Every structure is written in C-alpha cells, then in structure tokens.
Amino acid sequence: MLKYFDSFDHVTIEPLDALGWWGRDWWNGRTLAINTGTGRWGTNRLEFNQGGGGGVAQYFQLTRSATRLVVGLAFSESTSYQNGFSVGFNYGSYENFLVSVNVSASGLTFGFRTGASGYPAIPSSAYVSVPFIKTSGAYTFIEILVDVTDYVNGRVKCAVNGRVVHDVTGIKTAAGDGFGNNPFDPRAKLNRVYFGNPGGNNVQSMYMDCIYICDDEGGYHNDFLGDIFVKAVYPTNDGDQVAWEPYLNGIPAPEGTEHVSLIDDPAFDPAIEADYIQSSQDLSQETMRFADADIPVDSTLIAVNHRIAARSVASPGTPPPNTLIPLYKSSGNDIIVISSLAKKLIGWTYQFLDVYYGLVPGLTVNWTKLLLEGSQFGFMLREPIWTSAALEEAHFADEVVDT
C-alpha cells in the first residue's frame, strides 16, 4: 500500500523531518535541500549532498515494519563526477539489503549487496542503455522492489523508465547472520529506506523528484507503479463545514473571512504562522475544496494524498495530546469521518496528518478526474478531555493549521 509520495513542491526543508526524512552528516550538518524551479517539470526537487568518506546519513523512516518495500523515484545527475546512488533497505540502522544504481556515460547497471558484509555474491544486472542519462536536467525513473517475506529465498526487482530490467528470486535479502537467522527477529523485516552514494565514491549531489514508497500492507499498490507524476494541489474554496475560527495576523479575522485564504500557503514554513485557523471545540469540522488537478490526458490517477500541518497550543503548561481526524466528502454524499487514520498531536511542534487514499473513501472505487474534482477534504478536532478518561488536568487547547 502507498505509504508516501512527494513532489517536494509545497514544503521548505525543515518540515521534511516531520514527514519521516532525516539527512545529516558528520561534517556539514544538514544534507537535504529543496531546489526550486529545477524539478522534473520546472517545479521543486530534493537535493542530497552525499559527500564522500561514508559520513552521510540520509533516510526515510516508515511507521511500520514490512516484508516488502517498493521505492520509485525520478533521478537526475548533478555533475560529471556523479556516478549514481544507492538505496538501502534497513530495519532501523541495521542494513539488510542494498541496491546501487551505477551510472556511466549512456546507461546504468544495478549492483546488489546483502548486509554490510555483502553475502552471498549476487551478480550485477546487465547494462541498461539510457540515452541522455548524463544530460543536465534530464530525469530517469528508477524503481526497486525488495522482498524479505522468506528472506533466504527473497526477491529483488528493478525497473528503468517503467520497464523491468532485473528480476531475481531465491536470494538472501536480509542479513540473517547478524540476528541469528531467526525469522521472528524484528530485524528480519524492513522499516527504513536509506539513500547514499554507491560504494563510498566521492560523489557530490543527487537530485530526486516524484518519489513513492509502498509496502506489503493491503492487496494493491504493493508492486511497481510505473513512471509516475506527483502534483501538489492547493485549496481554493471553503467546503460545506467551516466550524474552525480564522485568524489574520494573529488576531480573530473579520466575520465572513474565507478560511482557505489563510491556509493555502504554496510552501509551508513552520516559522511563519501569522494567518491560520484554530479550534478549541470538540468535534469541530472543517472541509475545503481544491483546485483542478490538471491531470495529463490519457494518464491514470493512482492515489490522492491529503496533507495537513497542525500543532497543539495551550496556556498554561504543556499542550494536551489533541487528536486530528481526517474527513472526506464526495459530491452529493455525507461527510465520512475516518477515525482509523486519526493523528494524535503531542508537544508544541507542527506535525502532519498525512493521509493516503488509494481508493475513494466510502465508494471504494478507483479515482477518476471527475471524482477528484467533486471531492472535499478536511479534518475534525477531538479534544483529550473527551478521548482520554485518564486525563488528570485539562488546559485550554487549540489546534493551529497552516497548510
């Protein structure tokens, strides 16, 4: 099931931490950056400053362990010194399997390693011709699947620009010697995707756009999705429910103020929150309509992600753990409250209610352009005084949303 996809078009660098990214090295501090206007379609991209000497740690952390992970990304060369990148499939910091994408003048090969010691020997893939792979600004779409369900008879599969070029089964895809070859050890599964340079070479930077990550949960979206395009769409109009309170420049906004005008930031920055909406009322709902997604002709809409940045505030003391619940409404139907995807907000910092809809909620059918354009997305507040019988003290609490 889809666990994450991104175009990096709507965030500054810092919110990436809240989405699961971590990128720093021993010498230079932050190694992730958002480059504006240089992405796959002239939008944003994510830059990894990989460096050399093995001091780089850049990864995406999943919220659950899986027996199969699929990673797809649009990759671009940075300089003539760049020669590819690697993708590690880990349990935490424990490396189970690593795939290197080794780039030459007009193509690439995939290399494979089980664990840090590289056992058993797995031959590299055949050379794959990819015209223009070294051309500045050109993107190549890479997909990698690693399965550790039966890790001594595991599977690795790779695709380039939507075409499968390598598929091998019966190989060891988890480094079992490090955990006593116990298949019930947590390290026999995967919950982290690591990005680095291939074999410690002195690489400069790599660029990434339109990434997706799937796991083994559910019965769909657990294999290659093909060469995908991720597009950010922003709210344009208030929906049927506008129970939250608008704030303009930190003070209550005049009556009749349109809420979406306060929360439609094209690039979310947690340091800037002069305009927002908030609520201190349990069960208060807020929905909004979004712009036309402008889906390319003859393309297939795979999934929709509704991403909300929110934080709890309280006076005095530590904010109680309020809960934000996603809402969905299709044209002509009632609002659906999706309690199973609720997010508990703990502490002062912004967190994301990051919800992925592989099928249309309630209708359980595939997305179409018509269904998407008739949809409203939103959220509902649940205060801890209602959701936790063990709460000893309740402070005045709000939710601040800035998307």
C-alpha positions as CSV (number, residue, x, y, z in Angstrom):
1,M,0.0,0.0,0.0
2,L,1.2,3.5,-0.7
3,K,2.9,4.9,2.4
4,Y,4.5,8.0,0.9
5,F,4.7,10.0,-2.2
6,D,6.0,13.5,-2.8
7,S,6.9,16.2,-5.3
8,F,8.6,18.5,-2.7
9,D,6.6,21.4,-4.2
10,H,4.8,22.5,-1.0
11,V,7.4,22.4,1.8
12,T,10.5,24.2,2.9
13,I,13.3,21.9,4.2
14,E,12.5,21.7,7.9
15,P,9.0,20.0,7.6
16,L,10.6,17.1,5.9
17,D,11.7,15.8,9.4
18,A,8.0,15.6,10.4
19,L,7.3,13.6,7.2
20,G,9.9,10.9,8.0
21,W,13.1,12.3,6.4
22,W,16.5,12.6,8.1
23,G,19.5,13.9,6.4
24,R,22.7,15.0,8.1
25,D,26.4,14.1,8.0
26,W,29.3,14.3,10.4
27,W,30.9,17.5,9.0
28,N,28.4,19.7,7.2
29,G,25.2,19.4,9.2
30,R,22.0,19.4,7.0
31,T,22.5,17.4,3.8
32,L,19.0,17.8,2.3
33,A,17.8,20.8,0.4
34,I,14.8,21.9,-1.6
35,N,15.8,23.3,-5.0
36,T,13.0,25.5,-6.5
37,G,12.2,25.7,-10.2
38,T,14.6,22.8,-11.2
39,G,12.4,19.8,-10.7
40,R,11.1,17.4,-13.3
41,W,8.5,19.8,-14.7
42,G,10.1,23.0,-13.6
43,T,8.8,22.7,-10.0
44,N,10.8,21.7,-7.0
45,R,13.2,18.8,-6.3
46,L,15.0,17.3,-3.3
47,E,18.8,17.5,-3.3
48,F,21.1,15.1,-1.4
49,N,24.6,16.4,-0.7
50,Q,26.1,13.0,-0.5
51,G,29.8,13.9,0.1
52,G,32.4,11.2,0.4
53,G,34.1,9.1,3.1
54,G,31.0,7.4,4.3
55,G,29.9,10.1,6.8
56,V,26.4,10.7,5.3
57,A,23.1,9.5,6.8
58,Q,20.0,10.2,4.7
59,Y,16.9,8.1,5.0
60,F,13.1,7.9,5.1
61,Q,11.6,6.2,8.2
62,L,8.4,4.3,7.9
63,T,5.9,4.0,10.7
64,R,5.5,0.2,10.5
65,S,7.7,-2.8,9.6
66,A,7.1,-4.6,6.3
67,T,8.2,-7.7,4.5
68,R,8.3,-5.9,1.1
69,L,9.2,-2.4,0.1
70,V,8.9,-0.7,-3.3
71,V,10.7,2.5,-4.0
72,G,10.3,4.6,-7.1
73,L,12.0,8.0,-7.8
74,A,12.9,10.3,-10.7
75,F,16.7,10.7,-10.5
76,S,18.8,13.4,-12.1
77,E,22.6,13.6,-12.4
78,S,24.2,16.7,-10.9
79,T,27.7,16.9,-12.3
80,S,30.1,14.8,-14.5
81,Y,31.6,13.5,-11.2
82,Q,28.3,11.9,-10.1
83,N,28.1,8.2,-10.9
84,G,24.9,7.1,-9.3
85,F,23.4,6.4,-5.9
86,S,22.4,3.6,-3.6
87,V,19.2,2.6,-1.9
88,G,19.4,0.6,1.4
89,F,16.6,-1.5,2.8
90,N,17.0,-1.5,6.5
91,Y,15.4,-2.3,9.8
92,G,16.4,0.9,11.7
93,S,20.1,1.3,11.3
94,Y,20.5,-2.5,10.6
95,E,21.3,-2.9,6.9
96,N,19.6,-5.9,5.3
97,F,19.9,-5.3,1.5
98,L,21.5,-2.5,-0.6
99,V,20.9,-1.8,-4.3
100,S,23.4,0.5,-6.1
101,V,22.5,2.4,-9.3
102,N,25.8,2.7,-11.1
103,V,25.7,5.3,-13.9
104,S,28.0,5.6,-16.9
105,A,28.0,7.9,-19.9
106,S,24.9,6.5,-21.6
107,G,23.3,3.9,-19.2
108,L,23.5,2.1,-15.9
109,T,23.7,-1.2,-14.1
110,F,22.3,-2.3,-10.7
111,G,24.6,-3.8,-8.1
112,F,23.4,-5.8,-5.1
113,R,24.7,-6.5,-1.5
114,T,23.2,-8.4,1.3
115,G,24.1,-6.8,4.6
116,A,27.2,-4.8,5.3
117,S,29.4,-7.7,4.6
118,G,27.9,-8.4,1.1
119,Y,26.9,-12.1,1.3
120,P,26.1,-14.0,-0.7
121,A,27.6,-12.7,-4.0
122,I,24.8,-11.5,-6.3
123,P,25.8,-10.7,-9.9
124,S,25.1,-7.2,-11.0
125,S,22.4,-6.6,-13.6
126,A,23.1,-6.4,-17.3
127,Y,24.0,-3.0,-18.7
128,V,20.8,-0.9,-19.4
129,S,21.1,1.7,-22.1
130,V,19.5,5.0,-21.0
131,P,20.1,7.8,-23.6
132,F,20.7,11.3,-22.1
133,I,21.1,10.0,-18.6
134,K,24.1,12.3,-18.2
135,T,22.4,15.3,-19.7
136,S,21.9,18.1,-17.3
137,G,18.3,18.4,-16.2
138,A,17.2,15.0,-17.6
139,Y,15.4,12.6,-15.2
140,T,15.4,8.8,-15.2
141,F,12.7,7.0,-13.3
142,I,14.1,4.2,-11.2
143,E,12.0,1.5,-9.3
144,I,13.3,-1.1,-6.9
145,L,11.4,-3.9,-5.1
146,V,13.0,-5.9,-2.2
147,D,11.0,-8.8,-0.6
148,V,12.1,-10.4,2.7
149,T,9.0,-12.5,3.3
150,D,11.2,-15.6,3.2
151,Y,14.5,-13.8,3.3
152,V,16.7,-16.8,2.4
153,N,14.6,-17.1,-0.7
154,G,14.0,-13.4,-1.3
155,R,13.4,-11.3,-4.3
156,V,14.8,-8.1,-5.9
157,K,13.3,-6.4,-8.9
158,C,14.4,-3.2,-10.7
159,A,12.9,-1.1,-13.4
160,V,14.0,1.9,-15.5
161,N,11.5,4.3,-17.0
162,G,8.7,1.9,-16.4
163,R,10.4,-1.2,-17.9
164,V,11.5,-4.1,-15.7
165,V,15.2,-4.8,-16.4
166,H,16.1,-7.1,-13.5
167,D,14.1,-9.7,-11.5
168,V,15.8,-12.3,-9.4
169,T,14.3,-14.7,-6.8
170,G,15.9,-17.2,-4.4
171,I,18.4,-14.8,-3.0
172,K,19.2,-13.8,0.6
173,T,17.6,-10.3,1.1
174,A,18.1,-9.9,4.8
175,A,21.4,-10.2,6.7
176,G,20.3,-13.1,8.9
177,D,23.7,-13.9,10.3
178,G,23.5,-10.7,12.3
179,F,20.4,-11.7,14.2
180,G,21.0,-15.5,14.5
181,N,18.9,-16.3,11.3
182,N,15.8,-16.0,13.5
183,P,12.9,-15.2,11.1
184,F,10.9,-13.8,14.0
185,D,13.6,-11.3,15.0
186,P,12.3,-7.7,14.2
187,R,15.4,-7.1,12.1
188,A,14.2,-9.7,9.6
189,K,11.8,-7.0,8.3
190,L,12.2,-3.6,6.8
191,N,11.1,-0.1,8.1
192,R,13.7,2.3,6.7
193,V,14.9,3.3,3.2
194,Y,18.4,4.7,3.2
195,F,19.9,6.8,0.4
196,G,23.6,7.2,-0.2
197,N,26.4,7.0,-2.6
198,P,27.4,3.8,-4.4
199,G,30.3,2.2,-2.6
200,G,31.7,5.3,-0.9
201,N,32.7,7.0,-4.1
202,N,33.4,10.8,-3.9
203,V,30.1,11.9,-5.2
204,Q,28.8,15.5,-5.0
205,S,25.0,15.7,-5.1
206,M,22.0,13.8,-6.5
207,Y,18.6,15.2,-7.3
208,M,15.2,13.5,-6.7
209,D,11.6,14.2,-7.7
210,C,8.3,12.3,-7.8
211,I,9.3,9.7,-5.2
212,Y,6.9,7.0,-3.9
213,I,7.2,4.2,-1.3
214,C,4.9,1.2,-1.0
215,D,4.9,-1.7,1.5
216,D,3.2,-5.1,1.7
217,E,0.0,-3.9,3.5
218,G,-3.3,-4.4,1.7
219,G,-3.9,-6.0,-1.7
220,Y,-3.0,-3.2,-4.1
221,H,-0.2,-0.7,-4.7
222,N,2.4,-3.2,-3.5
223,D,4.3,-3.5,-6.8
224,F,5.8,-1.1,-9.3
225,L,3.5,1.8,-10.2
226,G,5.5,2.8,-13.2
227,D,6.9,6.2,-14.2
228,I,4.6,8.4,-12.0
229,F,4.0,12.1,-11.8
230,V,3.2,13.7,-8.4
231,K,1.4,17.1,-8.4
232,A,0.6,19.4,-5.5
233,V,-2.8,20.9,-5.5
234,Y,-3.9,23.7,-3.1
235,P,-7.4,24.6,-1.6
236,T,-9.4,27.2,-3.4
237,N,-12.7,27.4,-1.6
238,D,-14.2,26.7,1.7
239,G,-16.2,23.5,1.9
240,D,-19.6,22.7,3.5
241,Q,-18.1,22.8,7.0
242,V,-16.3,25.8,8.4
243,A,-16.5,25.5,12.1
244,W,-12.9,26.5,12.9
245,E,-12.0,30.1,13.7
246,P,-10.0,32.2,11.3
247,Y,-7.1,34.3,12.5
248,L,-5.4,37.1,10.4
249,N,-2.1,38.4,11.6
250,G,-2.6,36.5,14.9
251,I,-5.9,38.1,15.8
252,P,-9.5,37.0,15.1
253,A,-10.4,37.6,11.4
254,P,-13.4,39.7,10.4
255,E,-16.7,37.7,10.1
256,G,-17.1,36.3,6.6
257,T,-13.3,35.8,6.1
258,E,-12.7,32.9,3.7
259,H,-10.8,30.2,5.6
260,V,-8.8,28.7,2.7
261,S,-7.2,32.1,2.1
262,L,-5.4,31.6,5.4
263,I,-4.2,28.1,4.9
264,D,-3.3,27.7,1.2
265,D,0.4,28.5,1.5
266,P,2.3,27.3,-1.6
267,A,5.3,26.4,0.6
268,F,4.6,25.5,4.2
269,D,7.1,27.1,6.6
270,P,6.5,26.4,10.4
271,A,8.3,29.6,11.3
272,I,5.6,31.7,9.7
273,E,2.1,31.4,11.1
274,A,0.6,34.9,11.1
275,D,-2.5,33.6,9.4
276,Y,-4.2,30.3,10.4
277,I,-7.4,28.7,11.6
278,Q,-7.8,27.2,15.1
279,S,-10.4,25.5,17.2
280,S,-10.9,24.7,20.9
281,Q,-14.3,23.0,20.3
282,D,-14.5,19.2,20.4
283,L,-15.9,17.7,17.2
284,S,-15.5,20.9,15.2
285,Q,-15.2,20.1,11.5
286,E,-13.5,21.9,8.6
287,T,-13.7,21.0,4.9
288,M,-12.4,22.6,1.8
289,R,-12.5,22.3,-2.0
290,F,-9.3,22.1,-4.1
291,A,-8.1,23.3,-7.5
292,D,-8.4,21.3,-10.6
293,A,-5.5,18.8,-10.6
294,D,-4.9,19.3,-14.3
295,I,-4.3,15.6,-14.8
296,P,-2.4,15.0,-18.1
297,V,-4.5,13.4,-20.9
298,D,-4.5,9.6,-21.1
299,S,-2.9,9.3,-17.6
300,T,-4.3,7.2,-14.7
301,L,-4.9,8.7,-11.3
302,I,-3.3,6.3,-8.9
303,A,-3.9,7.8,-5.4
304,V,-4.6,11.0,-3.5
305,N,-2.7,12.3,-0.5
306,H,-4.3,14.9,1.8
307,R,-1.6,16.5,3.9
308,I,-2.4,18.8,6.9
309,A,0.2,20.6,9.0
310,A,-1.1,21.2,12.6
311,R,0.1,21.8,16.1
312,S,-1.4,21.9,19.6
313,V,-1.1,25.0,21.7
314,A,-2.0,25.5,25.3
315,S,-1.9,28.1,28.1
316,P,-0.5,27.4,30.6
317,G,1.6,24.3,30.6
318,T,2.3,21.5,28.1
319,P,-0.4,21.1,25.5
320,P,-2.6,18.1,25.9
321,P,-2.5,15.4,23.1
322,N,-5.3,16.5,20.9
323,T,-6.4,14.3,18.0
324,L,-7.0,15.3,14.4
325,I,-9.2,13.1,12.4
326,P,-9.4,13.3,8.5
327,L,-12.7,13.9,6.8
328,Y,-13.8,13.2,3.2
329,K,-16.9,14.2,1.3
330,S,-17.7,13.2,-2.3
331,S,-20.2,15.2,-4.3
332,G,-23.8,14.6,-3.1
333,N,-22.8,12.4,-0.2
334,D,-22.4,12.9,3.6
335,I,-19.0,13.6,5.2
336,I,-17.1,10.5,6.1
337,V,-15.2,10.6,9.4
338,I,-12.1,8.3,9.0
339,S,-11.3,7.6,12.7
340,S,-8.8,4.8,11.8
341,L,-6.4,7.4,10.3
342,A,-6.5,9.8,13.2
343,K,-3.3,11.6,14.3
344,K,-2.5,12.4,17.9
345,L,-0.7,15.7,18.2
346,I,1.9,15.7,21.0
347,G,4.0,18.7,22.0
348,W,4.3,22.1,20.5
349,T,5.8,21.5,17.1
350,Y,4.0,21.1,13.8
351,Q,3.1,17.5,12.8
352,F,1.4,16.2,9.6
353,L,-1.8,14.4,9.3
354,D,-0.6,12.7,6.2
355,V,-3.5,10.6,4.7
356,Y,-3.2,8.4,1.6
357,Y,-6.3,7.4,-0.3
358,G,-5.7,4.6,-2.8
359,L,-9.4,4.3,-3.4
360,V,-12.2,6.8,-3.0
361,P,-13.4,6.7,0.7
362,G,-16.9,5.3,1.1
363,L,-17.3,4.4,-2.6
364,T,-14.3,2.1,-2.7
365,V,-13.6,2.6,-6.3
366,N,-10.6,3.9,-8.2
367,W,-10.1,7.6,-8.5
368,T,-11.1,9.5,-11.6
369,K,-10.6,13.1,-12.5
370,L,-14.4,13.7,-12.1
371,L,-14.5,12.1,-8.6
372,L,-11.5,14.1,-7.5
373,E,-12.9,17.4,-8.7
374,G,-16.1,16.7,-6.8
375,S,-14.3,16.0,-3.5
376,Q,-13.9,17.9,-0.3
377,F,-11.1,17.1,2.2
378,G,-10.9,18.2,5.7
379,F,-10.4,17.4,9.4
380,M,-12.1,17.2,12.8
381,L,-10.8,18.0,16.3
382,R,-11.1,15.6,19.2
383,E,-10.1,17.1,22.5
384,P,-8.3,14.9,25.0
385,I,-10.9,15.6,27.7
386,W,-13.3,13.5,25.5
387,T,-10.9,10.9,24.2
388,S,-8.9,10.1,27.4
389,A,-10.7,9.1,30.6
390,A,-7.3,9.1,32.4
391,L,-6.7,12.8,31.8
392,E,-5.9,14.4,35.2
393,E,-5.9,18.1,34.1
394,A,-7.2,19.9,31.1
395,H,-5.8,23.2,29.8
396,F,-7.4,25.4,27.2
397,A,-6.3,23.9,23.9
398,D,-6.4,24.9,20.3
399,E,-5.3,23.4,17.0
400,V,-3.4,25.7,14.6
401,V,-3.5,24.5,11.0
402,D,-1.3,26.0,8.3
403,T,-1.1,24.1,5.0
